[in-house]
Amino acid sequence: MKAAQDLFDLINMQEAECLNVRNSEQAIARVIKQFNNSESIESDVDEQILLFIPFTQKVKLYSIHVFGPDDGTSPKDIKLFVNRRDIGFSDVNDLRPIQQLTLSDDDVVNGEEIKLRYVLFQNVDSLVIFIQNNQADSPNTIVHRISLFGMPAVDTNMSDFKRVSGQQGEENPVMFGGMN
């Protein structure tokens, strides 16, 4: 089994969205990034943030890392939805998420690996992350970075298989479990 990798290069940044954030221009690029820097996003009207993250190909998600400040404004309760392109703030309470996460302050400040229920994230073409609230019930939530780890969900390429016996075009003497 291959090791999980940062899926940053497989995110379609042109179609990704980040809703309810101050300075919304390039907000998704400020939070979905490979390396930590001083940029972050902050919720605007209330503590909730909704991120839509489409991938350039189907992926298998293993884990998520969420980084935030240690002042109580970092994310706490998060709902994850897969392969849904039509979710808005009015939908998140009515729809059942594929997984819910409750992060501790230490999880977010240290950017701990939060393992996902792997079997539920096998064929993902998009991910919606709904940040419901923050650690201290502050009016605003701040996120420094979100990293997603997994691997491409590669289809089987039959041309990669090698002939075991006989020559190409030669009839197989064993057909459907019987012998000639």
N, C-alpha and C positions, 0 to 999 in steps of 0.2 A: 504494500500500500504506500502510495506517495505521501510525503509530508505536506501538511497544509502550508499554503503560501498566502501572502498579503494579496488580496484580490483587486487592489487599486487599479492595476492596468486593464482589468476586465470591466470596469465601470464605464458606462456611457455618460460621460459628464455633460454632453450637450443636451440630454434629455432629463437629467437629474434635477430635482427640485427641492427647495427648502422653504417651508411656509411658516409664517408668523415669526419672522426674525427681523431685527433692526438691520439697516443697511443690507437689504436683501440681494443687491447686485453681487454676484460671485459668492454668495453665502455658502453654496454647496461646496465650492472649491476651498473655502476656508475651513470646512469641518471634515470633509472626506479627503484625506491626504495621507501620504506615506510617512511623512516625518513631522515631528512636533515643531512648531514655530510659535511666534507670538500671536498669530491670528486666531480668532475664535468667533463663535456666533452667540448672540444673545436674543432670547425671545422678546417679542415686542409688546403685544397687548396683554398677555398673561404668561403663565409659566409653561404653556404647552408649545411643543415644536413638532412639526410633521415633515419627515424626510422621505422622498421617493427616490430610490436608487435602482435604475435599470442596469442590466449587465449587457455586454456585447455578445455574450453566448451564455448558455445554461451553465450554472455552477452548482457545486455542492458546498454548503456553508457548514463550517465546523464551530467557529467561535466569533465573538465580537469583543472588541476592546473599546471602552468609552472613557475618555479623559475629560476631566473638568477641574475647576478650582476647589480649594479646600475651605471655602467660605460659606458653604451651605447652599450655593446656587447650582451645584452640579446635579445632573439627572438622577432620579430615584426610580420611579416606576416607568417601565418601557413595555410597549406592546409591539410585537413583530407580526407582520402580515406578508405572505409571499404571493407572487404572481397576480397582484391586484394593481391595476393602473388607475382605478377610479375611486380611491378612498380619499375623503376629505374629513375635516374636523367633525362634521355632522354625522359621519358614519362610524367613527372609531369606537363609540360606546355601544352601537347596535351589532357590530360584527364581532365574531369570535376570532381572536388572534391565534396564530399558530403556536405562539409561545409568549408568555409574559415573564418579565424579568424584574426583580426588585434588587437594586444595587445599593450597596452600602457606600458610605462616604469614602472608605478606604479603597473599595473596588474602583471608584472613579478617579480619585486623586492619584492612585498608583497605576491606573490603566490595566487592571487585572484582566486576565483572560476569562471571559464568561462563556463557558461551553454551551452550545445549543443542542437541542434534541436532534441529533444528527439524522435520524431516519425521517424527520419531517422537513428537512432542508436539502433533499437530494436532487431536485430538478428545478432550480430557481432561476427565473429570468428577470425577476425584479423583487425588490424588498422595500417594504414600507416600515419605517421606524417611527412610532408615535411616542414621544416623550411626554408623559402625562403630568409629571410634577417634578419637584426637586427636593433635595435633602431637608431643607429648613422651611418649606412652604413659603419661600420667598416669592415676591411678585414676578421675578424674572429668572429664567434658567440660562446658564452659560455652559457651552460645550466647547472644549478646546479641539478635540479630534475624535473621530470614530474610525476604527479600522476593522475590516472584515477579513476573516481568514477562512480558506477552504481550498477548493481546486476546481478546475473546469470539469464539467460533466461530459466527458468525451464519449461519443458514440463509437461503437465497434466498427473498425475499418477492416472489412474482410480481405482486402488486398495485403494486409499485414500478416495474414496467416500463410504458412509455408506448407507445401505438399509433404505429406508424411511418407507415402510410398507410391510406387508406380510413376508413370509418365503422364504429362498433361494430355488429355484426350483419350487415354486408355480407359477401358471399361473397368469398373470396380467389381472384383469377383464376389464381394460380399454386399448384397443389397437387402435393405430392410431386415437385417438380422438373419437372413437365410444364406445358404451356401449354394453355389452353382454345381 
